Amino acid sequence: MREQIYYFGEGADRQLGLNFEMAGKSFCDETYRIGRPCSKVSCIEYIVKGRGTIRIDSNEFYPAAGDTYFLHQGKDHYYFSDRDDPWVKIWVNFNGELLTELVRSYKLEGCYHIPDFYSMHYLQQIIRNARTNDNNSVLNCTLAVHELLFKISEHLHTPDIHSDAMRMRKYLDGRVSENVSLSELAQVIGKSESQAIRLFKHQYGITPYNYHLQLKMEFAKKLLRSTSMTIREIAAYLSFADEFYFSNLFKQKTGIAPYYFRNTGL
């Protein structure tokens, strides 16, 4: 079990109505169990990989890869990772009066498990700001949370509008090792390329290209950590032009070259 955790400075955030405690990424194992009776914080978490169980407000849910869950402040939180297929997840812990108002305004009371909802884009924004932790960090995080809660509400209350975006996402999810053109993706939903981009970005806050690239980078990390494949072989497997292009792109997206990523075990 290991975690990458980033803490926020204190004080300046309270005037915005949201208090950010910490954010990070967890690589869980069979020992991972969290219990917070009458929790003082809310947490939003996106499951990158694996399965697990959450218990809240006398309900039990089983979030798996591709799902988001939202545990509210003031509730009893209890959750744990599956023994055989543990979670890898990205998350933020926060609270505040503004959060209570946003939950009420967007009708998210009792909303805990949001299947097939891609929140990683927003949580990554929050983590980047936590790492920077400058004068604008909390404001940027507050805006990201506001947009995320709006998107969750939209996802839950108007699900039919997003069927095309979900179909495109599932198509990309199943083709991590391939290159998928925009025209190919547009054919999946029978719409124009510009409509495909607009629908996907409206639902997930990111373009199809960047979403697919994120999938490739996450899978590259897995291959670097758990296989002996060379960087050239990984680049070829993920359909990059060559190992140099892949290495430069990997470093641009993660801040570290593939070789050093493998050796440092991040």
C-alpha positions in Angstrom: 0.0 0.0 0.0 1.4 3.4 -0.9 0.0 6.9 -1.5 1.0 10.2 -3.0 -0.5 12.8 -0.8 -0.5 16.6 -1.2 -1.6 19.0 1.6 -3.0 22.5 1.3 -2.0 25.5 3.3 -4.4 26.8 5.9 -6.3 30.0 6.3 -6.7 31.6 2.9 -9.2 29.0 1.7 -11.9 29.7 4.3 -13.0 33.0 2.8 -14.0 31.1 -0.3 -16.3 28.7 1.6 -14.3 25.6 0.9 -11.6 24.1 3.1 -9.3 21.7 1.2 -7.6 19.2 3.4 -5.6 17.0 1.1 -5.6 15.3 -2.3 -3.7 12.5 -3.8 -3.5 9.1 -5.4 -3.7 5.7 -3.6 -2.3 2.4 -4.8 -4.3 0.1 -2.5 -3.8 -3.5 -1.3 -5.8 -5.9 0.8 -5.0 -4.0 4.0 -6.6 -0.8 2.8 -9.6 0.1 5.1 -10.8 3.6 6.0 -13.3 4.4 8.7 -14.6 7.9 9.6 -17.5 8.0 12.1 -19.5 11.3 11.5 -16.8 12.4 9.1 -15.6 16.0 9.2 -14.7 15.9 5.5 -16.3 15.0 2.3 -14.3 13.0 -0.3 -14.7 12.5 -4.0 -12.7 9.6 -5.5 -12.3 8.2 -9.0 -11.4 4.5 -9.4 -8.7 4.2 -12.0 -8.4 0.4 -11.5 -9.7 -2.3 -9.3 -12.8 -2.9 -7.1 -13.9 -2.3 -3.6 -16.8 -1.6 -1.2 -18.2 1.6 0.4 -20.7 1.8 3.3 -22.4 5.0 4.0 -25.8 6.0 5.4 -26.9 2.4 5.8 -26.2 1.8 2.1 -23.5 -0.4 0.5 -22.0 0.1 -3.0 -19.2 -1.5 -5.0 -17.3 1.1 -7.0 -15.1 -0.3 -9.8 -12.8 1.1 -12.4 -14.4 4.0 -14.2 -16.7 4.9 -11.3 -16.7 7.9 -9.0 -17.9 8.0 -5.4 -18.8 11.0 -3.3 -18.9 10.6 0.5 -20.5 13.5 2.3 -19.3 15.3 5.5 -21.3 14.5 8.6 -21.9 10.8 7.5 -20.2 7.6 8.7 -17.7 6.7 6.1 -16.4 3.1 5.8 -14.7 1.7 2.7 -12.2 -0.9 1.7 -10.4 -2.3 -1.3 -11.0 -5.7 -2.9 -8.4 -8.3 -1.7 -7.8 -9.7 -5.2 -8.4 -6.7 -7.4 -7.4 -3.7 -5.2 -8.2 -0.1 -6.1 -5.9 2.4 -7.7 -7.7 5.8 -7.2 -7.4 9.5 -7.2 -9.1 11.6 -4.6 -9.7 14.9 -2.7 -10.8 15.5 0.9 -12.5 18.8 1.7 -15.4 20.5 3.5 -17.2 23.8 4.1 -20.4 25.7 4.0 -20.2 26.3 0.3 -20.0 22.5 -0.3 -23.2 22.0 1.7 -24.9 24.7 -0.5 -23.6 23.2 -3.7 -24.8 19.7 -2.8 -28.3 21.1 -2.0 -28.4 23.3 -5.1 -27.4 20.4 -7.4 -29.7 17.9 -5.7 -26.8 15.6 -4.7 -28.0 14.7 -1.2 -27.9 10.9 -1.0 -25.7 10.7 -4.1 -22.8 8.5 -3.2 -21.9 6.1 -6.0 -21.8 7.5 -9.6 -21.1 4.6 -12.0 -19.3 5.2 -15.3 -18.5 8.9 -14.5 -15.1 10.2 -15.4 -14.1 12.7 -12.7 -10.3 12.1 -13.0 -9.8 15.2 -15.1 -11.1 17.5 -12.3 -9.3 15.6 -9.6 -6.0 15.9 -11.5 -6.6 19.7 -11.7 -7.0 19.8 -7.9 -3.8 17.7 -7.3 -1.8 19.9 -9.6 -2.9 22.9 -7.6 -2.2 21.2 -4.3 1.3 20.5 -5.5 1.8 24.1 -6.6 0.0 25.5 -3.5 0.4 29.1 -4.5 -2.0 32.1 -4.0 -4.4 30.9 -6.7 -4.4 27.2 -5.8 -7.6 27.2 -3.6 -9.5 29.4 -6.0 -8.7 27.1 -8.9 -9.6 24.0 -6.8 -12.9 25.7 -5.8 -13.8 26.3 -9.5 -12.9 22.7 -10.3 -15.1 21.3 -7.6 -18.0 23.6 -8.6 -17.8 22.4 -12.2 -17.4 18.8 -11.1 -20.5 18.9 -8.9 -22.4 20.5 -11.8 -21.3 17.7 -14.1 -22.2 15.0 -11.6 -25.7 16.5 -11.3 -26.1 16.7 -15.0 -24.9 13.1 -15.4 -27.4 11.9 -12.9 -30.4 13.9 -13.8 -30.1 13.9 -17.6 -28.5 10.5 -18.4 -30.0 10.1 -21.9 -28.2 13.1 -23.3 -24.8 11.4 -22.6 -25.4 8.0 -24.2 -23.2 9.0 -27.2 -20.4 10.2 -25.0 -20.5 7.0 -23.0 -20.4 4.9 -26.2 -17.3 6.8 -27.4 -15.6 6.4 -24.0 -16.2 2.7 -23.9 -14.9 2.4 -27.5 -11.7 4.2 -26.4 -11.4 2.2 -23.2 -11.3 -1.0 -25.2 -8.6 0.3 -27.6 -5.8 1.5 -25.3 -3.1 -0.1 -27.4 -4.5 1.2 -30.7 -4.6 4.6 -32.4 -8.2 5.8 -32.9 -8.9 8.5 -35.4 -11.6 11.2 -34.8 -13.4 10.1 -37.9 -13.5 6.5 -36.6 -14.9 7.7 -33.3 -17.5 9.8 -35.0 -18.7 6.8 -36.9 -19.3 5.0 -33.6 -22.1 7.4 -32.8 -23.1 8.3 -36.3 -22.4 12.0 -36.0 -19.9 14.6 -37.3 -16.3 14.9 -35.9 -17.1 18.3 -34.4 -20.2 16.9 -32.7 -18.2 14.0 -31.4 -15.7 16.3 -29.8 -18.4 18.6 -28.4 -20.4 15.8 -26.9 -17.4 14.0 -25.3 -16.0 17.2 -23.9 -19.4 18.3 -22.5 -19.7 15.0 -20.6 -16.1 14.4 -19.5 -14.5 17.9 -19.5 -11.7 16.7 -21.9 -11.3 15.9 -25.6 -11.5 12.3 -26.9 -7.8 12.6 -28.0 -6.6 13.7 -24.5 -8.7 11.2 -22.8 -7.3 8.4 -24.9 -3.8 9.7 -24.4 -4.4 9.7 -20.6 -5.4 6.0 -20.8 -2.2 5.2 -22.7 0.0 7.0 -20.2 -1.7 5.2 -17.3 -1.2 1.9 -19.1 2.4 2.8 -19.9 3.0 3.3 -16.1 1.6 -0.1 -15.4 3.8 -1.7 -18.0 6.9 0.1 -16.7 6.1 -1.0 -13.1 5.1 -4.6 -13.7 6.9 -5.9 -16.8 10.4 -6.1 -18.2 9.3 -4.7 -21.6 11.8 -2.2 -23.0 10.7 1.4 -23.6 10.8 0.7 -27.4 8.5 -2.3 -26.9 6.1 -0.3 -24.8 6.0 2.5 -27.3 5.3 0.0 -30.1 2.6 -1.8 -28.1 0.8 1.5 -27.5 1.1 2.5 -31.1 3.4 5.5 -30.7 5.5 6.4 -33.7 8.8 5.5 -32.0 10.3 5.3 -28.5 11.7 8.9 -28.6 8.3 10.4 -29.3 6.8 8.2 -26.6 9.5 9.2 -24.1 9.1 12.9 -24.7 5.3 12.7 -24.4 5.5 10.6 -21.3 7.9 13.1 -19.7 5.6 16.0 -20.8 2.5 14.4 -19.2 4.1 13.0 -16.0 7.1 15.2 -15.4 9.5 12.3 -15.5 11.1 10.2 -18.2 10.0 6.6 -18.6 13.4 5.2 -17.6 13.5 7.2 -14.3 9.8 6.4 -13.6 10.7 2.7 -13.8 13.8 3.0 -11.6 12.3 5.2 -9.0 9.1 3.1 -8.6 6.8 6.1 -8.5 
